[in-house]
Amino acid sequence: MSLLLLTAEKPYDRELECMAQKDNVLQPEGDVTATEGEAVTLGCQYNSSSSNDYLYWYKQDGNNSPKFILTRFKIGEGKTMKEFEERFSSTLDSTLRSVPLKIKKLQLTDSAVYYCALQPTVTGNTTTLYKNLWREDNTILHNIH
């Protein structure tokens, strides 16, 4: 049985750019279709003005809020949430500026939209948090709150 994994995409050239000053993240794949039981790798390239990069992967299925999968640091190991430890992995390559997400033994429940993010991922005040995804022309693509 086939399943569909989506990475966040921009309508024209299928790359999403999340911008925070000079920092950005690119997810070039767009839609990925795979078969249950297979393994896939979802790409994520980034640019950062920080000396210690923090990259995050999130999974969003249906109308649910994004769910944190893992984080990777330029220095250190990072963290993977317990429910994802067995099949989800990632390694931050600071030379290639890449942090691909690898998912093995795909299951139907893996069908979702996957977001790669560069810290800081959330801005706001103490009562409301906002996450804006930006297009290259600096217009908001999607606001999550």
C-alpha positions as CSV (number, residue, x, y, z in Angstrom):
1,M,0.0,0.0,0.0
2,S,1.3,3.5,-0.9
3,L,1.4,6.4,1.4
4,L,2.1,10.1,0.8
5,L,4.6,12.2,2.8
6,L,4.5,15.9,2.2
7,T,7.2,18.4,3.0
8,A,6.0,22.0,3.3
9,E,6.1,23.6,-0.1
10,K,5.9,26.9,-1.9
11,P,3.3,27.0,-4.8
12,Y,5.7,27.8,-7.6
13,D,9.0,26.0,-7.3
14,R,8.1,23.5,-4.6
15,E,10.7,24.9,-2.1
16,L,9.6,26.4,1.2
17,E,11.8,29.1,2.7
18,C,11.2,30.0,6.3
19,M,13.0,33.3,6.9
20,A,14.2,35.0,10.1
21,Q,16.5,37.8,9.2
22,K,19.4,36.1,7.3
23,D,18.5,32.6,8.4
24,N,16.4,30.3,6.2
25,V,15.4,26.7,5.7
26,L,14.7,25.0,2.3
27,Q,12.8,21.7,1.9
28,P,13.2,20.9,-1.8
29,E,11.3,17.6,-2.1
30,G,7.6,18.6,-2.0
31,D,5.4,15.5,-2.3
32,V,7.0,12.1,-1.6
33,T,5.1,8.9,-2.3
34,A,6.5,5.7,-0.8
35,T,5.3,2.2,0.0
36,E,4.5,0.9,3.4
37,G,7.6,-0.8,4.9
38,E,10.1,1.3,2.8
39,A,12.5,3.9,4.0
40,V,12.5,7.6,2.9
41,T,14.7,10.6,3.5
42,L,13.2,14.1,3.5
43,G,15.7,16.8,2.8
44,C,16.3,20.0,4.7
45,Q,19.0,22.6,3.9
46,Y,19.6,25.7,5.9
47,N,21.5,28.9,6.3
48,S,22.2,30.4,9.7
49,S,24.0,33.4,11.1
50,S,24.4,31.6,14.4
51,S,27.6,29.8,15.5
52,N,25.5,27.0,17.1
53,D,22.7,25.8,14.8
54,Y,19.5,24.2,16.3
55,L,17.3,22.4,13.7
56,Y,13.9,20.9,14.4
57,W,11.6,18.5,12.6
58,Y,7.8,18.5,13.1
59,K,5.0,16.3,11.8
60,Q,1.5,17.6,11.1
61,D,-1.3,15.2,10.2
62,G,-4.9,16.2,9.4
63,N,-6.1,19.3,11.2
64,N,-3.8,18.6,14.2
65,S,-1.1,21.0,15.5
66,P,2.4,20.2,14.4
67,K,4.0,17.6,16.6
68,F,7.7,17.8,17.6
69,I,9.8,14.9,16.3
70,L,13.4,15.7,17.0
71,T,16.0,18.4,17.3
72,R,19.6,18.4,16.2
73,F,22.4,20.8,17.2
74,K,25.7,21.8,15.6
75,I,27.3,20.9,18.9
76,G,25.9,17.8,20.7
77,E,23.5,15.0,19.9
78,G,20.0,16.7,20.1
79,K,16.8,14.9,21.2
80,T,14.3,12.6,19.6
81,M,10.8,12.2,21.2
82,K,10.3,8.7,22.5
83,E,7.4,7.8,20.1
84,F,9.7,8.5,17.2
85,E,13.0,7.1,18.4
86,E,12.7,3.7,16.8
87,R,12.1,4.7,13.2
88,F,13.0,8.4,12.8
89,S,16.6,9.8,12.7
90,S,18.6,12.7,11.6
91,T,22.1,14.0,11.5
92,L,23.1,17.6,11.3
93,D,25.9,18.2,8.7
94,S,27.1,21.7,9.4
95,T,29.5,21.6,6.4
96,L,26.7,20.8,3.9
97,R,24.2,22.8,6.0
98,S,21.8,19.9,5.9
99,V,19.7,18.0,8.4
100,P,17.7,15.3,6.5
101,L,15.0,13.3,8.2
102,K,15.2,9.6,7.7
103,I,12.1,7.5,8.3
104,K,12.4,3.7,8.2
105,K,9.8,1.0,8.0
106,L,7.1,3.4,6.8
107,Q,3.6,3.0,8.2
108,L,0.3,4.5,7.0
109,T,0.3,6.7,10.1
110,D,3.4,8.4,8.7
111,S,1.3,10.1,6.0
112,A,1.6,13.8,7.0
113,V,3.2,17.2,6.3
114,Y,6.8,17.4,7.7
115,Y,8.3,20.7,8.6
116,C,12.0,21.5,9.1
117,A,12.7,24.6,11.3
118,L,15.7,26.6,12.4
119,Q,15.7,28.1,15.9
120,P,14.0,30.3,16.9
121,T,10.8,28.7,15.6
122,V,8.2,30.5,17.7
123,T,7.7,34.2,18.5
124,G,5.0,35.9,20.6
125,N,4.0,37.0,24.1
126,T,3.1,34.9,27.2
127,T,-0.4,34.2,26.1
128,T,-0.2,33.7,22.3
129,L,2.5,32.0,20.2
130,Y,2.8,32.5,16.4
131,K,4.8,30.7,13.7
132,N,4.9,32.3,10.3
133,L,6.1,30.5,7.2
134,W,7.4,33.0,4.6
135,R,7.7,33.0,0.9
136,E,10.8,34.4,-0.9
137,D,8.9,37.6,-1.7
138,N,8.5,38.2,2.1
139,T,4.7,37.5,2.2
140,I,3.3,35.1,4.8
141,L,2.6,31.7,3.3
142,H,1.0,30.2,6.4
143,N,0.5,31.3,10.0
144,I,0.3,28.6,12.7
145,H,-1.2,29.7,16.1
